Amino acid sequence: MKLDGLSRQIALTMGAMVFAVTLLIVVTAYTFYYFAFKYWPTEFNQSEWLPTGPEWVWLISTTLVGLALAVFVAIHLSRRILVPLNSVTDSIRRVARGDLGARAVAGDRSLHEAALLADNFNALASELQRVTDEQTFWNAAIAHELRTPVTVLRGRLQGLAEGVFTPSEALYRSLLAQVEGLTRLIEDLRVVSLADSGHLSIEIRDTDLAADVRAVVDLFAHALQAAGQHPVLDLDARPMRCDPVRIRQALLALLENARRHAVPGAIRIQTRIEDGMCRLRVEDDGPGIPADFAPHVFQAFRRVDESQPGGSGLGLAVVAAIAHAHHGEAVCVPTGAGGTRFEVQWPDHLVPAREDERFPA
């Protein structure tokens, strides 16, 4: 039977323990009889204290059987212990070679610590695989989003250089629109990446959010009107504690999302201070979000219909990132009329970060 290092160590240790216990029993027995014959000779027959031949056979055979039993139990126990340990070791090697699907076998769960080690490794490997898959998805999504504007810019600039296109204000405005789209995409990627790393800074101060909302809506009103939509404002005039620049950025993302995906009609924008929370809501009249997609609506590059052209897929992820930076959350709930309400909520008692806690925005 071939034993590895740990199995051999367990077997030798248990064998040594059995031998030591047997030796201890024999030695203490003879020590007892030695003192008994010395101090109480009338009570013990000294001629019978030495073991006979059969007794020696019995002592030796008992010791050997104990040793064999100890080795057998040690090997069995070591195998139960080594199943999860060897599985974890093998899985670590496979992960190191790039096989992120490797998982360890917990084996006998009565050995709680060994099984827990295998479970913890599997959890680590699953998270590593998830992060790697997410990174691969992000790389593909970013490349996809950058490809269209870069291709358009390259084609039109090449056409201008070769005289295919005639320089005109409309052409230059079209090129500028592509550059602005790239700028927005880069800024959105920056915000989401900073939020994921915990480095998205915010400047908390008392803000007239109602005035900021009106300014953003006025700026965006033409785009809404072109989509057949009109804003309806219901604003709380009380000052709110927030980063006004980031909240305006979140509102713009929500309005852009409504412009692209909502049906013509009213876009209701509301601010409230309720139950110690500041709330910014944007609600449309439809068509609503499928129930199976709702849990993913704030994830980057996730769209209800991937086949339909749209924005970068980062707008709602930016909204969620800004909400989390305010120690709040972004939620999406259906309305009774078949539309969707997006809400950004954060505590009303935020305190500004200390200078040494701020990160570059």
Sequence and secondary structure as in RCSB ss.txt:
>XXXX:A:sequence
MKLDGLSRQIALTMGAMVFAVTLLIVVTAYTFYYFAFKYWPTEFNQSEWLPTGPEWVWLISTTLVGLALAVFVAI
HLSRRILVPLNSVTDSIRRVARGDLGARAVAGDRSLHEAALLADNFNALASELQRVTDEQTFWNAAIAHELRTPV
TVLRGRLQGLAEGVFTPSEALYRSLLAQVEGLTRLIEDLRVVSLADSGHLSIEIRDTDLAADVRAVVDLFAHALQ
AAGQHPVLDLDARPMRCDPVRIRQALLALLENARRHAVPGAIRIQTRIEDGMCRLRVEDDGPGIPADFAPHVFQA
FRRVDESQPGGSGLGLAVVAAIAHAHHGEAVCVPTGAGGTRFEVQWPDHLVPAREDERFPA
>XXXX:A:secstr
    HHHHHHHHHHHHHHHHHHHHHHHHHHHHHHHHHHH TTTS GGG S  HHHHHHHHHHHHHHHHHHHHHHH
HHHHHHHHHHHHHHHHHHHHHTT TT       TTSHHHHHHHHHHHHHHHHHHHHHHHHHHHHHHHHHHHHHHH
HHHHHHHHHHHTTSS   HHHHHHHHHHHHHHHHHHHHHHHHHHHHTT      EEE HHHHHHHHHHHHHHHHH
HTTEEEEEE   S EEE HHHHHHHHHHHHHHHHHHS SEEEEEEEEEETTEEEEEEE  S    TTTGGGTTST
T  S TTS  S S HHHHHHHHHHHTT EEEEEE TTS EEEEEEEETT     GGG    
